[in-house]
Amino acid sequence: MLTACQARLARILLLACLLLALPAGWAKEAVPVAEDPELERRMLALSEDLRCLVCQNESLAASRADFANDLRREIREQMKADKSDKEIVDFLVARYGDFVLYRPPLKPTTLLLWTGPFIFLLGGSIMLFVYLKRRNRRVADSTLSEDQRRQAEALLEKGKGRDE
């Protein structure tokens, strides 16, 4: 018969074994290595300049989303069909819009995207300049009147008398 200490140790060991086996259940099937390493390099280079439509802050090459995998598969198929990078990008832009590009072209629909940061910088600089000018006027205008000056001097004299 097991003692209480031995039974507790057996439970802890069983729990540890289960916890160690758990990650193996989460494992996914390995992504097959490309049959053509040159094609894979070309696909990765192209997908670095494309945005993942699911993650939005990751490139298509870095994203692990299922949709990104589908897009990479589509790019591989088009490359195998001897399409140029420009043709592939044009296909993706026609299907998903300029948002798929990390560097969208300068055109009327993307004008604010390209000029927006400069407009905000200029607007912020003007606002800062106006604020500082108004602040300087307020500081310069806040001089003491003659009556206030006499009161301040009287208080200072009173304070000197106590210190001595």
C-alpha positions in Angstrom: 0.0 0.0 0.0 1.3 3.5 -0.9 1.8 6.1 1.7 0.2 9.5 1.4 3.5 11.0 0.4 4.2 8.4 -2.3 0.6 8.8 -3.7 1.1 12.6 -3.9 4.5 12.1 -5.6 2.9 9.7 -8.1 0.2 12.2 -8.9 2.7 15.0 -9.4 4.8 12.7 -11.8 1.6 11.8 -13.8 0.7 15.5 -14.1 4.2 16.4 -15.2 4.1 13.7 -17.9 0.7 14.9 -19.1 2.0 18.5 -19.3 5.1 17.5 -21.2 3.0 15.6 -23.7 0.5 18.4 -24.2 2.5 20.5 -26.7 2.9 17.5 -29.0 -0.9 17.6 -29.4 -0.9 21.2 -30.4 1.8 20.7 -33.1 0.8 21.2 -36.7 1.9 19.5 -39.8 5.2 20.9 -41.1 4.9 23.2 -44.1 6.4 21.3 -47.0 9.7 22.8 -48.3 9.4 24.2 -51.8 10.2 22.0 -54.7 12.1 24.8 -56.3 14.3 26.9 -53.9 14.7 29.7 -56.5 10.9 30.0 -56.8 10.6 30.1 -53.0 13.2 32.9 -52.8 11.4 34.9 -55.4 8.1 34.3 -53.7 9.5 35.5 -50.3 11.1 38.6 -51.9 7.8 39.5 -53.5 5.7 38.8 -50.4 8.0 41.0 -48.2 6.5 44.0 -50.1 2.9 42.8 -49.7 0.8 43.4 -46.6 -1.1 40.5 -44.9 -4.8 41.5 -45.2 -5.6 39.7 -41.9 -2.7 40.9 -39.7 -2.2 44.3 -41.4 0.9 45.1 -39.5 2.9 42.2 -40.9 4.2 41.4 -44.4 2.7 38.5 -46.3 6.0 36.7 -45.8 6.0 37.0 -42.0 2.4 36.3 -41.4 1.2 32.9 -40.2 -2.5 33.5 -40.9 -4.3 30.9 -43.0 -5.3 33.6 -45.5 -1.6 34.6 -45.9 -0.8 30.9 -46.6 -3.4 30.9 -49.3 -2.1 34.1 -50.8 1.5 32.7 -50.8 0.2 29.5 -52.5 -1.6 31.6 -55.1 1.7 33.6 -55.7 3.6 30.3 -56.1 1.0 29.0 -58.6 1.3 32.2 -60.7 5.1 32.1 -60.6 4.9 28.5 -61.8 2.7 29.8 -64.6 5.6 32.1 -65.6 4.0 35.3 -64.6 6.2 38.3 -63.8 6.3 39.9 -60.4 4.5 42.9 -61.8 1.7 40.8 -63.2 1.3 39.1 -59.9 1.2 42.4 -58.0 -1.3 43.8 -60.5 -3.5 40.7 -60.0 -3.4 41.1 -56.2 -4.1 44.9 -56.4 -7.0 44.3 -58.8 -8.4 41.7 -56.3 -7.7 43.4 -52.9 -6.9 47.0 -53.7 -3.9 49.2 -53.0 -4.1 48.2 -49.3 -2.2 45.0 -50.1 0.9 47.0 -51.0 3.2 48.3 -48.3 4.2 51.2 -50.7 1.0 52.1 -52.5 1.4 54.3 -55.7 0.9 58.0 -55.5 -2.5 58.7 -57.0 -5.6 60.7 -56.0 -7.0 58.0 -53.8 -3.7 57.6 -51.9 -2.7 61.3 -51.8 -3.7 61.8 -48.2 -1.7 58.7 -47.2 1.5 60.1 -48.7 1.0 63.8 -47.7 -0.9 63.2 -44.4 2.2 63.0 -42.1 3.6 66.2 -43.6 0.3 68.0 -43.2 0.1 67.0 -39.5 3.7 68.1 -39.0 3.1 71.4 -40.6 -0.2 71.9 -38.7 1.4 71.0 -35.4 4.3 73.3 -36.0 1.9 76.2 -36.7 -0.1 75.5 -33.6 3.0 75.3 -31.5 4.3 78.6 -32.9 0.9 80.4 -32.3 0.7 78.9 -28.7 4.2 80.1 -27.9 3.6 83.6 -29.3 0.4 84.0 -27.2 2.2 82.7 -24.1 5.0 85.2 -24.5 2.4 88.0 -24.8 0.7 86.9 -21.6 4.0 86.6 -19.7 5.2 90.0 -20.9 1.8 91.6 -20.1 1.8 90.4 -16.5 4.0 93.1 -15.0 3.3 94.5 -11.5 1.4 97.7 -11.0 3.0 100.4 -8.8 0.7 99.5 -5.9 1.6 95.8 -6.2 5.3 96.6 -6.3 5.0 98.7 -3.1 3.2 95.8 -1.4 5.8 93.3 -2.5 8.7 95.5 -1.2 6.9 96.0 2.1 6.6 92.2 2.5 10.2 91.7 1.6 11.3 94.3 4.1 9.1 92.7 6.8 10.7 89.3 6.0 14.2 90.8 6.3 13.4 92.1 9.7 12.5 88.6 11.0 15.6 87.0 9.5 18.0 89.3 11.3 
